[in-house]
Amino acid sequence: MTQLLFILSNPPGSSVYAQEAFDAALAGSAFSNIAMLFVAAGCLQLIEPRLETAAHQRKDFQRGFLALPDYDIQDIFCCAQSYKDHHLQTASLVVQPALLSQPEISALIERADSVLSF
Amino acid sequence: MILHTFNSLNAYRLHGHRPSDHDLILLIEDGVFLVGEPNLGRDHRIRVLSEDLDQRGLRAPSAITLISYQDWVRLTTESQHCVSWTG
């Protein structure tokens, strides 16, 4: 099965990248193995959202991360340095990612059949 | 070999450490402003999109390899993956 790697580097809220990446990953899960890698400000997507949905006029799609195992998406990775830089160890996260060093990230990119950046 | 593109200085600041030694780094759009960085020419992995450099009225030191859109297409076909880093 094709291995698709989604690299997510945009924070949630200010652009549609984060939500679009999530939707694309769910769609892709129908025909591929999916791995999601959160880097830089992208790892902020993992923080449990506390939105007044009506006020913000957007869906708190991150709660959907809880459904990823149901879509057979088990590989949720985060850059260990970004995780630390954004103090995620003290935040309440929707899902706990596996932390990867930069050499591990390079190996992950090499292993993938296709890489999609959002 | 993986082709990493950077489209801004911020993208390079955030992700410039990610390419491996055997990868290529392509600077496009506002990423080309990085040519002002001393020692950039010593990094043999760096390629700069000539057209974006020209549009910004910049000149690159001679040690830096400039490429055209056609070269970019060729590099894309030769690379295992193309990864765009934005910031």
N, CA and C atoms of all chains as a GROMACS GRO file, in nm:
protein
  615
    1MET      N    1   0.084  -0.121   0.000
    1MET     CA    2   0.000   0.000   0.000
    1MET      C    3   0.088   0.126   0.000
    2THR      N    4   0.044   0.223  -0.074
    2THR     CA    5   0.121   0.348  -0.082
    2THR      C    6   0.130   0.414   0.056
    3GLN      N    7   0.248   0.468   0.084
    3GLN     CA    8   0.266   0.539   0.210
    3GLN      C    9   0.267   0.689   0.182
    4LEU      N   10   0.166   0.759   0.231
    4LEU     CA   11   0.162   0.904   0.214
    4LEU      C   12   0.206   0.971   0.344
    5LEU      N   13   0.295   1.067   0.330
    5LEU     CA   14   0.337   1.143   0.447
    5LEU      C   15   0.284   1.286   0.436
    6PHE      N   16   0.205   1.325   0.534
    6PHE     CA   17   0.156   1.463   0.541
    6PHE      C   18   0.246   1.540   0.637
    7ILE      N   19   0.304   1.650   0.588
    7ILE     CA   20   0.384   1.735   0.676
    7ILE      C   21   0.302   1.860   0.705
    8LEU      N   22   0.273   1.883   0.832
    8LEU     CA   23   0.186   1.993   0.871
    8LEU      C   24   0.267   2.098   0.945
    9SER      N   25   0.282   2.216   0.884
    9SER     CA   26   0.366   2.317   0.946
    9SER      C   27   0.291   2.446   0.976
   10ASN      N   28   0.161   2.446   0.952
   10ASN     CA   29   0.082   2.567   0.979
   10ASN      C   30  -0.002   2.552   1.105
   11PRO      N   31  -0.011   2.660   1.185
   11PRO     CA   32  -0.094   2.653   1.304
   11PRO      C   33  -0.242   2.654   1.266
   12PRO      N   34  -0.330   2.611   1.355
   12PRO     CA   35  -0.473   2.613   1.323
   12PRO      C   36  -0.529   2.755   1.335
   13GLY      N   37  -0.637   2.784   1.265
   13GLY     CA   38  -0.708   2.910   1.291
   13GLY      C   39  -0.683   3.019   1.190
   14SER      N   40  -0.555   3.051   1.164
   14SER     CA   41  -0.528   3.167   1.079
   14SER      C   42  -0.539   3.136   0.930
   15SER      N   43  -0.530   3.010   0.893
   15SER     CA   44  -0.544   2.973   0.752
   15SER      C   45  -0.620   2.841   0.743
   16VAL      N   46  -0.653   2.802   0.621
   16VAL     CA   47  -0.729   2.678   0.606
   16VAL      C   48  -0.637   2.556   0.591
   17TYR      N   49  -0.505   2.579   0.588
   17TYR     CA   50  -0.412   2.468   0.565
   17TYR      C   51  -0.436   2.350   0.660
   18ALA      N   52  -0.448   2.382   0.790
   18ALA     CA   53  -0.457   2.277   0.890
   18ALA      C   54  -0.581   2.190   0.868
   19GLN      N   55  -0.695   2.258   0.850
   19GLN     CA   56  -0.819   2.184   0.830
   19GLN      C   57  -0.817   2.106   0.699
   20GLU      N   58  -0.764   2.170   0.593
   20GLU     CA   59  -0.758   2.102   0.462
   20GLU      C   60  -0.670   1.978   0.469
   21ALA      N   61  -0.558   1.989   0.543
   21ALA     CA   62  -0.466   1.875   0.555
   21ALA      C   63  -0.536   1.759   0.624
   22PHE      N   64  -0.612   1.792   0.728
   22PHE     CA   65  -0.684   1.688   0.802
   22PHE      C   66  -0.786   1.620   0.712
   23ASP      N   67  -0.862   1.700   0.637
   23ASP     CA   68  -0.961   1.643   0.545
   23ASP      C   69  -0.894   1.555   0.440
   24ALA      N   70  -0.780   1.603   0.388
   24ALA     CA   71  -0.707   1.527   0.285
   24ALA      C   72  -0.655   1.396   0.341
   25ALA      N   73  -0.610   1.399   0.467
   25ALA     CA   74  -0.558   1.277   0.530
   25ALA      C   75  -0.669   1.174   0.546
   26LEU      N   76  -0.788   1.219   0.588
   26LEU     CA   77  -0.900   1.126   0.602
   26LEU      C   78  -0.937   1.066   0.467
   27ALA      N   79  -0.941   1.151   0.363
   27ALA     CA   80  -0.974   1.102   0.230
   27ALA      C   81  -0.867   1.003   0.183
   28GLY      N   82  -0.742   1.038   0.206
   28GLY     CA   83  -0.631   0.953   0.162
   28GLY      C   84  -0.627   0.819   0.231
   29SER      N   85  -0.681   0.814   0.353
   29SER     CA   86  -0.676   0.690   0.430
   29SER      C   87  -0.756   0.578   0.363
   30ALA      N   88  -0.844   0.615   0.269
   30ALA     CA   89  -0.925   0.514   0.201
   30ALA      C   90  -0.839   0.429   0.108
   31PHE      N   91  -0.727   0.484   0.059
   31PHE     CA   92  -0.646   0.410  -0.038
   31PHE      C   93  -0.497   0.407  -0.005
   32SER      N   94  -0.455   0.464   0.108
   32SER     CA   95  -0.312   0.469   0.140
   32SER      C   96  -0.290   0.451   0.288
   33ASN      N   97  -0.164   0.416   0.320
   33ASN     CA   98  -0.120   0.427   0.458
   33ASN      C   99  -0.082   0.572   0.481
   34ILE      N  100  -0.131   0.629   0.589
   34ILE     CA  101  -0.106   0.771   0.614
   34ILE      C  102  -0.018   0.788   0.737
   35ALA      N  103   0.081   0.876   0.724
   35ALA     CA  104   0.155   0.921   0.840
   35ALA      C  105   0.142   1.072   0.845
   36MET      N  106   0.124   1.127   0.965
   36MET     CA  107   0.114   1.272   0.980
   36MET      C  108   0.230   1.320   1.065
   37LEU      N  109   0.299   1.420   1.014
   37LEU     CA  110   0.415   1.474   1.085
   37LEU      C  111   0.391   1.622   1.113
   38PHE      N  112   0.384   1.658   1.239
   38PHE     CA  113   0.362   1.797   1.279
   38PHE      C  114   0.498   1.861   1.306
   39VAL      N  115   0.524   1.974   1.239
   39VAL     CA  116   0.651   2.044   1.260
   39VAL      C  117   0.625   2.192   1.283
   40ALA      N  118   0.723   2.258   1.345
   40ALA     CA  119   0.718   2.402   1.372
   40ALA      C  120   0.581   2.440   1.432
   41ALA      N  121   0.519   2.549   1.384
   41ALA     CA  122   0.391   2.593   1.443
   41ALA      C  123   0.279   2.493   1.415
   42GLY      N  124   0.302   2.401   1.322
   42GLY     CA  125   0.202   2.298   1.293
   42GLY      C  126   0.170   2.213   1.414
   43CYS      N  127   0.268   2.198   1.506
   43CYS     CA  128   0.242   2.113   1.623
   43CYS      C  129   0.139   2.176   1.717
   44LEU      N  130   0.112   2.307   1.697
   44LEU     CA  131   0.010   2.372   1.781
   44LEU      C  132  -0.130   2.319   1.751
   45GLN      N  133  -0.145   2.252   1.637
   45GLN     CA  134  -0.273   2.189   1.605
   45GLN      C  135  -0.311   2.083   1.707
   46LEU      N  136  -0.209   2.028   1.774
   46LEU     CA  137  -0.233   1.916   1.865
   46LEU      C  138  -0.293   1.959   1.998
   47ILE      N  139  -0.284   2.092   2.027
   47ILE     CA  140  -0.338   2.140   2.154
   47ILE      C  141  -0.491   2.134   2.149
   48GLU      N  142  -0.546   2.081   2.257
   48GLU     CA  143  -0.692   2.067   2.264
   48GLU      C  144  -0.758   2.204   2.249
   49PRO      N  145  -0.844   2.222   2.147
   49PRO     CA  146  -0.903   2.354   2.124
   49PRO      C  147  -1.013   2.386   2.227
   50ARG      N  148  -1.019   2.510   2.266
   50ARG     CA  149  -1.129   2.555   2.352
   50ARG      C  150  -1.197   2.670   2.281
   51LEU      N  151  -1.272   2.635   2.178
   51LEU     CA  152  -1.335   2.736   2.094
   51LEU      C  153  -1.481   2.750   2.125
   52GLU      N  154  -1.525   2.875   2.124
   52GLU     CA  155  -1.667   2.899   2.114
   52GLU      C  156  -1.693   2.895   1.964
   53THR      N  157  -1.735   2.780   1.914
   53THR     CA  158  -1.741   2.760   1.768
   53THR      C  159  -1.818   2.869   1.697
   54ALA      N  160  -1.931   2.908   1.754
   54ALA     CA  161  -2.014   3.009   1.688
   54ALA      C  162  -1.938   3.140   1.674
   55ALA      N  163  -1.866   3.177   1.778
   55ALA     CA  164  -1.793   3.303   1.776
   55ALA      C  165  -1.679   3.301   1.675
   56HIS      N  166  -1.612   3.188   1.664
   56HIS     CA  167  -1.495   3.183   1.576
   56HIS      C  168  -1.530   3.144   1.434
   57GLN      N  169  -1.654   3.102   1.414
   57GLN     CA  170  -1.700   3.065   1.281
   57GLN      C  171  -1.608   2.962   1.215
   58ARG      N  172  -1.554   2.874   1.293
   58ARG     CA  173  -1.485   2.762   1.233
   58ARG      C  174  -1.503   2.640   1.320
   59LYS      N  175  -1.490   2.525   1.258
   59LYS     CA  176  -1.506   2.400   1.330
   59LYS      C  177  -1.378   2.371   1.408
   60ASP      N  178  -1.391   2.321   1.531
   60ASP     CA  179  -1.269   2.280   1.600
   60ASP      C  180  -1.235   2.140   1.550
   61PHE      N  181  -1.183   2.138   1.425
   61PHE     CA  182  -1.160   2.010   1.358
   61PHE      C  183  -1.062   1.922   1.431
   62GLN      N  184  -0.978   1.982   1.520
   62GLN     CA  185  -0.875   1.902   1.586
   62GLN      C  186  -0.932   1.789   1.672
   63ARG      N  187  -1.057   1.809   1.720
   63ARG     CA  188  -1.117   1.698   1.796
   63ARG      C  189  -1.128   1.574   1.709
   64GLY      N  190  -1.133   1.599   1.577
   64GLY     CA  191  -1.136   1.488   1.482
   64GLY      C  192  -1.012   1.401   1.487
   65PHE      N  193  -0.902   1.454   1.543
   65PHE     CA  194  -0.780   1.373   1.555
   65PHE      C  195  -0.807   1.246   1.634
   66LEU      N  196  -0.906   1.254   1.726
   66LEU     CA  197  -0.940   1.137   1.807
   66LEU      C  198  -0.993   1.023   1.720
   67ALA      N  199  -1.045   1.059   1.602
   67ALA     CA  200  -1.102   0.957   1.514
   67ALA      C  201  -0.997   0.895   1.422
   68LEU      N  202  -0.875   0.948   1.424
   68LEU     CA  203  -0.773   0.899   1.330
   68LEU      C  204  -0.751   0.747   1.336
   69PRO      N  205  -0.748   0.686   1.458
   69PRO     CA  206  -0.731   0.540   1.462
   69PRO      C  207  -0.844   0.467   1.389
   70ASP      N  208  -0.965   0.524   1.392
   70ASP     CA  209  -1.078   0.462   1.321
   70ASP      C  210  -1.058   0.465   1.170
   71TYR      N  211  -0.975   0.559   1.125
   71TYR     CA  212  -0.942   0.568   0.982
   71TYR      C  213  -0.811   0.496   0.953
   72ASP      N  214  -0.765   0.415   1.048
   72ASP     CA  215  -0.640   0.340   1.035
   72ASP      C  216  -0.518   0.431   1.022
   73ILE      N  217  -0.528   0.550   1.077
   73ILE     CA  218  -0.411   0.639   1.080
   73ILE      C  219  -0.352   0.632   1.220
   74GLN      N  220  -0.244   0.554   1.233
   74GLN     CA  221  -0.183   0.533   1.364
   74GLN      C  222  -0.057   0.617   1.382
   75ASP      N  223   0.002   0.656   1.268
   75ASP     CA  224   0.134   0.721   1.275
   75ASP      C  225   0.121   0.872   1.287
   76ILE      N  226   0.117   0.919   1.410
   76ILE     CA  227   0.109   1.062   1.437
   76ILE      C  228   0.244   1.102   1.496
   77PHE      N  229   0.320   1.179   1.420
   77PHE     CA  230   0.454   1.216   1.464
   77PHE      C  231   0.464   1.365   1.485
   78CYS      N  232   0.559   1.404   1.570
   78CYS     CA  233   0.585   1.546   1.590
   78CYS      C  234   0.736   1.564   1.603
   79CYS      N  235   0.785   1.671   1.546
   79CYS     CA  236   0.927   1.705   1.560
   79CYS      C  237   0.954   1.732   1.709
   80ALA      N  238   1.048   1.658   1.768
   80ALA     CA  239   1.074   1.670   1.912
   80ALA      C  240   1.116   1.812   1.950
   81GLN      N  241   1.196   1.876   1.863
   81GLN     CA  242   1.243   2.011   1.892
   81GLN      C  243   1.126   2.111   1.890
   82SER      N  244   1.038   2.097   1.788
   82SER     CA  245   0.922   2.187   1.779
   82SER      C  246   0.830   2.167   1.900
   83TYR      N  247   0.816   2.042   1.941
   83TYR     CA  248   0.733   2.006   2.056
   83TYR      C  249   0.782   2.081   2.180
   84LYS      N  250   0.915   2.082   2.194
   84LYS     CA  251   0.976   2.149   2.308
   84LYS      C  252   0.964   2.301   2.293
   85ASP      N  253   0.993   2.351   2.171
   85ASP     CA  254   0.990   2.496   2.147
   85ASP      C  255   0.852   2.556   2.177
   86HIS      N  256   0.747   2.476   2.152
   86HIS     CA  257   0.611   2.528   2.173
   86HIS      C  258   0.552   2.482   2.307
   87HIS      N  259   0.637   2.428   2.394
   87HIS     CA  260   0.598   2.390   2.531
   87HIS      C  261   0.478   2.296   2.534
   88LEU      N  262   0.475   2.201   2.441
   88LEU     CA  263   0.360   2.111   2.437
   88LEU      C  264   0.359   2.011   2.552
   89GLN      N  265   0.475   1.995   2.617
   89GLN     CA  266   0.479   1.900   2.729
   89GLN      C  267   0.388   1.945   2.844
   90THR      N  268   0.361   2.076   2.848
   90THR     CA  269   0.276   2.126   2.957
   90THR      C  270   0.134   2.155   2.908
   91ALA      N  271   0.107   2.128   2.780
   91ALA     CA  272  -0.026   2.158   2.724
   91ALA      C  273  -0.114   2.034   2.727
   92SER      N  274  -0.244   2.058   2.719
   92SER     CA  275  -0.338   1.948   2.710
   92SER      C  276  -0.360   1.916   2.562
   93LEU      N  277  -0.319   1.796   2.520
   93LEU     CA  278  -0.320   1.762   2.378
   93LEU      C  279  -0.438   1.672   2.342
   94VAL      N  280  -0.484   1.685   2.219
   94VAL     CA  281  -0.592   1.600   2.170
   94VAL      C  282  -0.541   1.457   2.153
   95VAL      N  283  -0.425   1.445   2.089
   95VAL     CA  284  -0.360   1.314   2.078
   95VAL      C  285  -0.213   1.331   2.112
   96GLN      N  286  -0.154   1.227   2.167
   96GLN     CA  287  -0.012   1.232   2.202
   96GLN      C  288   0.068   1.179   2.082
   97PRO      N  289   0.150   1.265   2.019
   97PRO     CA  290   0.227   1.218   1.903
   97PRO      C  291   0.353   1.145   1.948
   98ALA      N  292   0.410   1.065   1.858
   98ALA     CA  293   0.543   1.009   1.881
   98ALA      C  294   0.644   1.115   1.841
   99LEU      N  295   0.743   1.140   1.926
   99LEU     CA  296   0.838   1.248   1.900
   99LEU      C  297   0.957   1.196   1.819
  100LEU      N  298   0.996   1.271   1.717
  100LEU     CA  299   1.104   1.228   1.629
  100LEU      C  300   1.216   1.332   1.627
  101SER      N  301   1.339   1.283   1.626
  101SER     CA  302   1.455   1.371   1.607
  101SER      C  303   1.467   1.404   1.459
  102GLN      N  304   1.553   1.502   1.425
  102GLN     CA  305   1.567   1.539   1.283
  102GLN      C  306   1.615   1.421   1.196
  103PRO      N  307   1.716   1.342   1.240
  103PRO     CA  308   1.753   1.225   1.157
  103PRO      C  309   1.637   1.128   1.136
  104GLU      N  310   1.553   1.112   1.237
  104GLU     CA  311   1.436   1.023   1.223
  104GLU      C  312   1.335   1.082   1.124
  105ILE      N  313   1.322   1.216   1.125
  105ILE     CA  314   1.232   1.283   1.030
  105ILE      C  315   1.283   1.264   0.888
  106SER      N  316   1.415   1.278   0.868
  106SER     CA  317   1.473   1.258   0.735
  106SER      C  318   1.445   1.116   0.686
  107ALA      N  319   1.461   1.018   0.775
  107ALA     CA  320   1.437   0.879   0.737
  107ALA      C  321   1.290   0.857   0.702
  108LEU      N  322   1.201   0.922   0.777
  108LEU     CA  323   1.057   0.911   0.752
  108LEU      C  324   1.023   0.965   0.613
  109ILE      N  325   1.083   1.080   0.577
  109ILE     CA  326   1.058   1.140   0.445
  109ILE      C  327   1.110   1.046   0.336
  110GLU      N  328   1.228   0.987   0.358
  110GLU     CA  329   1.285   0.897   0.256
  110GLU      C  330   1.200   0.773   0.237
  111ARG      N  331   1.141   0.724   0.344
  111ARG     CA  332   1.061   0.601   0.338
  111ARG      C  333   0.928   0.621   0.265
  112ALA      N  334   0.877   0.746   0.268
  112ALA     CA  335   0.743   0.771   0.214
  112ALA      C  336   0.741   0.756   0.062
  113ASP      N  337   0.627   0.716   0.008
  113ASP     CA  338   0.611   0.710  -0.137
  113ASP      C  339   0.579   0.849  -0.192
  114SER      N  340   0.502   0.925  -0.117
  114SER     CA  341   0.472   1.063  -0.155
  114SER      C  342   0.468   1.151  -0.031
  115VAL      N  343   0.510   1.275  -0.050
  115VAL     CA  344   0.510   1.369   0.062
  115VAL      C  345   0.420   1.487   0.025
  116LEU      N  346   0.330   1.522   0.114
  116LEU     CA  347   0.240   1.636   0.090
  116LEU      C  348   0.261   1.737   0.202
  117SER      N  349   0.290   1.861   0.164
  117SER     CA  350   0.313   1.964   0.265
  117SER      C  351   0.193   2.056   0.275
  118PHE      N  352   0.151   2.081   0.397
  118PHE     CA  353   0.040   2.173   0.422
  118PHE      C  354   0.083   2.278   0.523
  119MET      N  355   1.782   1.131  -0.325
  119MET     CA  356   1.797   1.275  -0.307
  119MET      C  357   1.659   1.341  -0.299
  120ILE      N  358   1.646   1.429  -0.202
  120ILE     CA  359   1.520   1.499  -0.182
  120ILE      C  360   1.540   1.647  -0.213
  121LEU      N  361   1.447   1.705  -0.286
  121LEU     CA  362   1.455   1.847  -0.319
  121LEU      C  363   1.369   1.924  -0.218
  122HIS      N  364   1.435   2.007  -0.138
  122HIS     CA  365   1.365   2.087  -0.038
  122HIS      C  366   1.352   2.230  -0.089
  123THR      N  367   1.231   2.282  -0.103
  123THR     CA  368   1.217   2.422  -0.145
  123THR      C  369   1.178   2.508  -0.025
  124PHE      N  370   1.235   2.627  -0.022
  124PHE     CA  371   1.208   2.724   0.085
  124PHE      C  372   1.159   2.852   0.019
  125ASN      N  373   1.042   2.903   0.060
  125ASN     CA  374   0.987   3.019  -0.009
  125ASN      C  375   0.993   3.148   0.072
  126SER      N  376   1.062   3.146   0.184
  126SER     CA  377   1.079   3.269   0.261
  126SER      C  378   1.198   3.253   0.355
  127LEU      N  379   1.244   3.366   0.407
  127LEU     CA  380   1.355   3.360   0.504
  127LEU      C  381   1.309   3.286   0.629
  128ASN      N  382   1.183   3.310   0.666
  128ASN     CA  383   1.130   3.246   0.786
  128ASN      C  384   1.123   3.094   0.769
  129ALA      N  385   1.085   3.052   0.650
  129ALA     CA  386   1.080   2.907   0.624
  129ALA      C  387   1.219   2.847   0.642
  130TYR      N  388   1.320   2.919   0.593
  130TYR     CA  389   1.456   2.867   0.604
  130TYR      C  390   1.503   2.869   0.751
  131ARG      N  391   1.463   2.975   0.822
  131ARG     CA  392   1.501   2.983   0.964
  131ARG      C  393   1.441   2.866   1.042
  132LEU      N  394   1.316   2.833   1.009
  132LEU     CA  395   1.246   2.727   1.083
  132LEU      C  396   1.291   2.587   1.041
  133HIS      N  397   1.317   2.570   0.912
  133HIS     CA  398   1.335   2.433   0.860
  133HIS      C  399   1.467   2.411   0.787
  134GLY      N  400   1.554   2.513   0.786
  134GLY     CA  401   1.679   2.502   0.711
  134GLY      C  402   1.767   2.387   0.756
  135HIS      N  403   1.746   2.340   0.879
  135HIS     CA  404   1.830   2.230   0.931
  135HIS      C  405   1.779   2.094   0.887
  136ARG      N  406   1.663   2.088   0.819
  136ARG     CA  407   1.602   1.958   0.792
  136ARG      C  408   1.665   1.881   0.674
  137PRO      N  409   1.710   1.949   0.568
  137PRO     CA  410   1.770   1.872   0.458
  137PRO      C  411   1.897   1.797   0.502
  138SER      N  412   1.914   1.675   0.450
  138SER     CA  413   2.034   1.598   0.479
  138SER      C  414   2.146   1.642   0.386
  139ASP      N  415   2.266   1.588   0.410
  139ASP     CA  416   2.384   1.626   0.331
  139ASP      C  417   2.368   1.596   0.182
  140HIS      N  418   2.298   1.488   0.150
  140HIS     CA  419   2.287   1.448   0.010
  140HIS      C  420   2.161   1.504  -0.057
  141ASP      N  421   2.088   1.592   0.012
  141ASP     CA  422   1.968   1.653  -0.046
  141ASP      C  423   2.005   1.783  -0.118
  142LEU      N  424   1.907   1.841  -0.187
  142LEU     CA  425   1.926   1.973  -0.248
  142LEU      C  426   1.832   2.073  -0.184
  143ILE      N  427   1.877   2.198  -0.180
  143ILE     CA  428   1.798   2.307  -0.121
  143ILE      C  429   1.771   2.409  -0.230
  144LEU      N  430   1.644   2.434  -0.259
  144LEU     CA  431   1.610   2.532  -0.362
  144LEU      C  432   1.540   2.651  -0.299
  145LEU      N  433   1.597   2.770  -0.321
  145LEU     CA  434   1.538   2.892  -0.268
  145LEU      C  435   1.453   2.957  -0.376
  146ILE      N  436   1.326   2.982  -0.344
  146ILE     CA  437   1.235   3.044  -0.439
  146ILE      C  438   1.163   3.161  -0.369
  147GLU      N  439   1.089   3.239  -0.448
  147GLU     CA  440   1.013   3.353  -0.396
  147GLU      C  441   1.101   3.435  -0.300
  148ASP      N  442   1.049   3.472  -0.180
  148ASP     CA  443   1.128   3.556  -0.090
  148ASP      C  444   1.242   3.479  -0.023
  149GLY      N  445   1.246   3.348  -0.046
  149GLY     CA  446   1.359   3.269   0.004
  149GLY      C  447   1.490   3.309  -0.061
  150VAL      N  448   1.481   3.371  -0.182
  150VAL     CA  449   1.604   3.409  -0.253
  150VAL      C  450   1.680   3.520  -0.181
  151PHE      N  451   1.614   3.593  -0.089
  151PHE     CA  452   1.684   3.697  -0.014
  151PHE      C  453   1.798   3.639   0.069
  152LEU      N  454   1.797   3.509   0.086
  152LEU     CA  455   1.903   3.442   0.161
  152LEU      C  456   2.040   3.454   0.093
  153VAL      N  457   2.042   3.493  -0.035
  153VAL     CA  458   2.172   3.504  -0.102
  153VAL      C  459   2.260   3.611  -0.037
  154GLY      N  460   2.199   3.700   0.043
  154GLY     CA  461   2.277   3.800   0.114
  154GLY      C  462   2.358   3.741   0.230
  155GLU      N  463   2.326   3.620   0.265
  155GLU     CA  464   2.390   3.551   0.377
  155GLU      C  465   2.535   3.514   0.341
  156PRO      N  466   2.635   3.559   0.421
  156PRO     CA  467   2.772   3.518   0.388
  156PRO      C  468   2.786   3.366   0.403
  157ASN      N  469   2.876   3.307   0.334
  157ASN     CA  470   2.905   3.162   0.342
  157ASN      C  471   2.800   3.072   0.278
  158LEU      N  472   2.692   3.131   0.224
  158LEU     CA  473   2.589   3.046   0.164
  158LEU      C  474   2.647   2.968   0.046
  159GLY      N  475   2.740   3.034  -0.026
  159GLY     CA  476   2.802   2.971  -0.143
  159GLY      C  477   2.880   2.846  -0.108
  160ARG      N  478   2.919   2.833   0.020
  160ARG     CA  479   2.997   2.715   0.060
  160ARG      C  480   2.909   2.592   0.074
  161ASP      N  481   2.778   2.615   0.084
  161ASP     CA  482   2.685   2.502   0.094
  161ASP      C  483   2.656   2.451  -0.047
  162HIS      N  484   2.714   2.338  -0.082
  162HIS     CA  485   2.703   2.285  -0.219
  162HIS      C  486   2.561   2.242  -0.253
  163ARG      N  487   2.471   2.236  -0.152
  163ARG     CA  488   2.334   2.188  -0.176
  163ARG      C  489   2.242   2.298  -0.228
  164ILE      N  490   2.287   2.424  -0.217
  164ILE     CA  491   2.199   2.538  -0.245
  164ILE      C  492   2.180   2.564  -0.395
  165ARG      N  493   2.056   2.580  -0.437
  165ARG     CA  494   2.022   2.626  -0.571
  165ARG      C  495   1.927   2.744  -0.553
  166VAL      N  496   1.935   2.842  -0.642
  166VAL     CA  497   1.849   2.960  -0.631
  166VAL      C  498   1.777   2.980  -0.763
  167LEU      N  499   1.647   3.004  -0.757
  167LEU     CA  500   1.568   3.024  -0.878
  167LEU      C  501   1.599   3.163  -0.934
  168SER      N  502   1.665   3.162  -1.048
  168SER     CA  503   1.718   3.284  -1.109
  168SER      C  504   1.610   3.390  -1.132
  169GLU      N  505   1.495   3.346  -1.181
  169GLU     CA  506   1.389   3.441  -1.213
  169GLU      C  507   1.341   3.519  -1.090
  170ASP      N  508   1.326   3.449  -0.978
  170ASP     CA  509   1.280   3.516  -0.855
  170ASP      C  510   1.386   3.612  -0.801
  171LEU      N  511   1.512   3.577  -0.826
  171LEU     CA  512   1.623   3.664  -0.786
  171LEU      C  513   1.619   3.792  -0.869
  172ASP      N  514   1.602   3.777  -1.000
  172ASP     CA  515   1.597   3.891  -1.092
  172ASP      C  516   1.481   3.984  -1.057
  173GLN      N  517   1.367   3.923  -1.029
  173GLN     CA  518   1.248   4.004  -0.997
  173GLN      C  519   1.271   4.095  -0.878
  174ARG      N  520   1.358   4.052  -0.788
  174ARG     CA  521   1.385   4.130  -0.668
  174ARG      C  522   1.509   4.217  -0.683
  175GLY      N  523   1.564   4.221  -0.804
  175GLY     CA  524   1.680   4.306  -0.831
  175GLY      C  525   1.803   4.265  -0.755
  176LEU      N  526   1.815   4.136  -0.726
  176LEU     CA  527   1.929   4.088  -0.647
  176LEU      C  528   2.032   4.020  -0.736
  177ARG      N  529   2.158   4.025  -0.692
  177ARG     CA  530   2.265   3.951  -0.758
  177ARG      C  531   2.318   3.852  -0.658
  178ALA      N  532   2.349   3.731  -0.705
  178ALA     CA  533   2.403   3.630  -0.614
  178ALA      C  534   2.553   3.620  -0.632
  179PRO      N  535   2.627   3.592  -0.524
  179PRO     CA  536   2.771   3.567  -0.539
  179PRO      C  537   2.793   3.453  -0.638
  180SER      N  538   2.907   3.457  -0.707
  180SER     CA  539   2.929   3.362  -0.817
  180SER      C  540   2.936   3.217  -0.769
  181ALA      N  541   2.962   3.196  -0.639
  181ALA     CA  542   2.973   3.059  -0.588
  181ALA      C  543   2.836   2.991  -0.582
  182ILE      N  544   2.729   3.070  -0.592
  182ILE     CA  545   2.595   3.013  -0.579
  182ILE      C  546   2.540   2.970  -0.715
  183THR      N  547   2.483   2.851  -0.721
  183THR     CA  548   2.429   2.797  -0.846
  183THR      C  549   2.288   2.849  -0.870
  184LEU      N  550   2.271   2.921  -0.981
  184LEU     CA  551   2.138   2.971  -1.018
  184LEU      C  552   2.074   2.872  -1.114
  185ILE      N  553   1.943   2.854  -1.101
  185ILE     CA  554   1.876   2.761  -1.192
  185ILE      C  555   1.751   2.827  -1.254
  186SER      N  556   1.709   2.774  -1.366
  186SER     CA  557   1.590   2.823  -1.437
  186SER      C  558   1.470   2.735  -1.398
  187TYR      N  559   1.352   2.776  -1.446
  187TYR     CA  560   1.233   2.693  -1.422
  187TYR      C  561   1.252   2.554  -1.485
  188GLN      N  562   1.318   2.550  -1.604
  188GLN     CA  563   1.340   2.420  -1.669
  188GLN      C  564   1.430   2.330  -1.585
  189ASP      N  565   1.535   2.392  -1.526
  189ASP     CA  566   1.624   2.316  -1.438
  189ASP      C  567   1.544   2.260  -1.319
  190TRP      N  568   1.451   2.344  -1.270
  190TRP     CA  569   1.369   2.304  -1.154
  190TRP      C  570   1.287   2.180  -1.190
  191VAL      N  571   1.230   2.184  -1.310
  191VAL     CA  572   1.150   2.068  -1.355
  191VAL      C  573   1.240   1.943  -1.360
  192ARG      N  574   1.360   1.962  -1.416
  192ARG     CA  575   1.452   1.848  -1.427
  192ARG      C  576   1.487   1.794  -1.287
  193LEU      N  577   1.519   1.887  -1.195
  193LEU     CA  578   1.553   1.845  -1.058
  193LEU      C  579   1.436   1.769  -0.994
  194THR      N  580   1.316   1.817  -1.024
  194THR     CA  581   1.196   1.754  -0.968
  194THR      C  582   1.185   1.608  -1.015
  195THR      N  583   1.213   1.587  -1.144
  195THR     CA  584   1.202   1.450  -1.197
  195THR      C  585   1.315   1.363  -1.144
  196GLU      N  586   1.428   1.424  -1.112
  196GLU     CA  587   1.543   1.345  -1.064
  196GLU      C  588   1.536   1.316  -0.914
  197SER      N  589   1.450   1.391  -0.843
  197SER     CA  590   1.444   1.376  -0.697
  197SER      C  591   1.346   1.267  -0.658
  198GLN      N  592   1.377   1.204  -0.547
  198GLN     CA  593   1.286   1.103  -0.493
  198GLN      C  594   1.158   1.172  -0.446
  199HIS      N  595   1.175   1.283  -0.375
  199HIS     CA  596   1.060   1.362  -0.328
  199HIS      C  597   1.091   1.509  -0.341
  200CYS      N  598   0.985   1.590  -0.349
  200CYS     CA  599   0.999   1.734  -0.337
  200CYS      C  600   0.921   1.774  -0.212
  201VAL      N  601   0.988   1.841  -0.123
  201VAL     CA  602   0.922   1.884   0.001
  201VAL      C  603   0.926   2.036   0.008
  202SER      N  604   0.809   2.100   0.014
  202SER     CA  605   0.811   2.247   0.026
  202SER      C  606   0.797   2.287   0.171
  203TRP      N  607   0.888   2.370   0.212
  203TRP     CA  608   0.882   2.426   0.348
  203TRP      C  609   0.839   2.571   0.337
  204THR      N  610   0.739   2.608   0.414
  204THR     CA  611   0.689   2.745   0.411
  204THR      C  612   0.698   2.803   0.552
  205GLY      N  613   0.686   2.932   0.561
  205GLY     CA  614   0.691   2.989   0.696
  205GLY      C  615   0.647   3.132   0.696
   0.00000   0.00000   0.00000
